Amino acid sequence: LIHQVTFFPRVEETLTQLHKQEVKIGIITSKNAKSVKFILERLDINFTDVQCPCTQLRGKPAPDHILMAIVKSSEDPINTVFVGDTLADRQAADRAGIDYLHASWGYGDTTKGSYNLNCISEVLKYIT
């Protein structure tokens, strides 16, 4: 039923705005590569990197995928923010030494000590 998956409100518009501002956007997910590819083909966005589970890197809360994405983007961790919705996301960002924004509309509970987003478009306030 993957063809019935819809995006949360304002996701497409926000990603498009970030893309127009030449913000590098990557995805780190625990979803399988085939499903992620199918879903992302519906967006007109060129992602800097998409990381799915693999045998070469440890999964979250290890920072491996985040650090690999940072290297692939040729970006400095100081200029990187991770948006997630679980405690493992928060821990991975902390271990990678980067800022974390909590997506309160996602799957996990709000984590203490993080900046909580109520809608994806709030990312624009933080980044721009």
C-alpha positions as CSV (number, residue, x, y, z in Angstrom):
1,L,0.0,0.0,0.0
2,I,3.0,2.3,-0.3
3,H,1.4,4.1,-3.2
4,Q,-1.2,5.4,-0.7
5,V,1.4,7.1,1.5
6,T,0.9,10.8,1.9
7,F,3.2,13.5,3.2
8,F,2.6,15.4,6.4
9,P,1.2,18.9,5.8
10,R,3.6,21.4,4.4
11,V,6.4,18.9,3.7
12,E,6.5,19.4,0.0
13,E,6.3,23.2,0.2
14,T,9.0,23.4,2.9
15,L,11.4,21.1,1.1
16,T,10.9,23.1,-2.1
17,Q,11.6,26.4,-0.2
18,L,14.8,24.9,1.3
19,H,15.9,23.6,-2.1
20,K,15.3,27.1,-3.7
21,Q,17.5,28.6,-0.9
22,E,20.2,26.1,-1.8
23,V,20.1,24.4,1.6
24,K,21.6,20.9,1.3
25,I,18.9,18.4,2.3
26,G,19.6,14.8,3.2
27,I,17.5,11.9,4.5
28,I,18.5,9.3,7.1
29,T,15.8,6.7,7.7
30,S,15.3,3.2,9.0
31,K,13.0,2.5,6.0
32,N,14.2,0.2,3.3
33,A,15.8,1.7,0.2
34,K,13.2,0.5,-2.3
35,S,10.3,2.1,-0.4
36,V,12.2,5.3,0.2
37,K,13.1,5.6,-3.5
38,F,9.5,5.1,-4.5
39,I,8.3,7.8,-2.1
40,L,11.0,10.3,-2.9
41,E,10.4,10.0,-6.7
42,R,7.1,11.9,-6.0
43,L,9.1,15.0,-4.9
44,D,10.9,17.4,-7.3
45,I,13.8,17.7,-4.9
46,N,17.5,16.7,-5.4
47,F,18.6,15.4,-2.0
48,T,22.2,15.7,-1.2
49,D,22.2,12.2,0.3
50,V,19.8,9.5,1.2
51,Q,20.9,7.0,3.9
52,C,19.0,3.8,4.5
53,P,20.0,0.9,6.7
54,C,23.1,-1.0,5.4
55,T,25.6,-3.5,6.8
56,Q,28.5,-1.1,6.6
57,L,27.1,1.4,9.1
58,R,25.5,1.0,12.5
59,G,21.9,2.2,12.9
60,K,20.6,5.0,15.1
61,P,21.3,5.9,17.9
62,A,24.9,5.4,16.5
63,P,25.9,8.5,14.6
64,D,27.3,6.6,11.6
65,H,24.7,7.5,9.0
66,I,24.6,11.2,10.0
67,L,28.4,11.5,9.9
68,M,28.5,9.7,6.5
69,A,25.9,12.1,5.1
70,I,27.9,15.1,6.4
71,V,31.0,13.8,4.7
72,K,29.1,13.2,1.4
73,S,27.7,16.7,1.5
74,S,31.1,18.3,2.1
75,E,29.5,20.2,4.9
76,D,30.7,21.2,8.4
77,P,28.8,19.6,11.3
78,I,28.5,23.1,12.8
79,N,26.2,24.0,9.8
80,T,24.2,20.8,10.1
81,V,20.8,20.2,11.8
82,F,19.0,16.9,12.2
83,V,15.2,16.7,12.3
84,G,13.9,13.6,13.8
85,D,11.0,12.2,15.8
86,T,12.4,9.6,18.2
87,L,14.8,9.4,21.1
88,A,17.2,7.4,18.9
89,D,17.2,10.3,16.4
90,R,18.1,12.7,19.2
91,Q,20.8,10.5,20.5
92,A,22.3,10.0,17.1
93,A,22.4,13.8,16.5
94,D,24.0,14.3,20.0
95,R,26.6,11.7,19.3
96,A,27.4,13.3,15.9
97,G,27.8,16.7,17.6
98,I,25.1,18.4,15.6
99,D,21.9,20.4,16.4
100,Y,18.6,18.5,16.7
101,L,15.1,19.6,16.0
102,H,12.2,17.4,17.2
103,A,9.4,16.7,14.8
104,S,6.5,16.5,17.3
105,W,4.1,15.3,14.6
106,G,6.1,12.1,14.1
107,Y,6.2,8.8,15.9
108,G,8.1,9.5,19.1
109,D,7.3,11.5,22.2
110,T,8.8,15.0,22.5
111,T,12.3,14.7,23.9
112,K,13.3,17.0,26.7
113,G,15.9,19.6,26.0
114,S,15.3,19.8,22.3
115,Y,13.7,22.4,20.1
116,N,10.2,21.1,19.2
117,L,8.7,21.8,15.8
118,N,4.9,21.7,15.6
119,C,5.0,21.7,11.8
120,I,7.8,21.1,9.3
121,S,7.6,24.7,8.0
122,E,9.0,25.8,11.4
123,V,12.4,24.5,10.1
124,L,12.5,27.7,8.0
125,K,12.7,29.9,11.1
126,Y,15.6,27.9,12.4
127,I,17.6,27.6,9.3
128,T,17.0,30.9,7.5
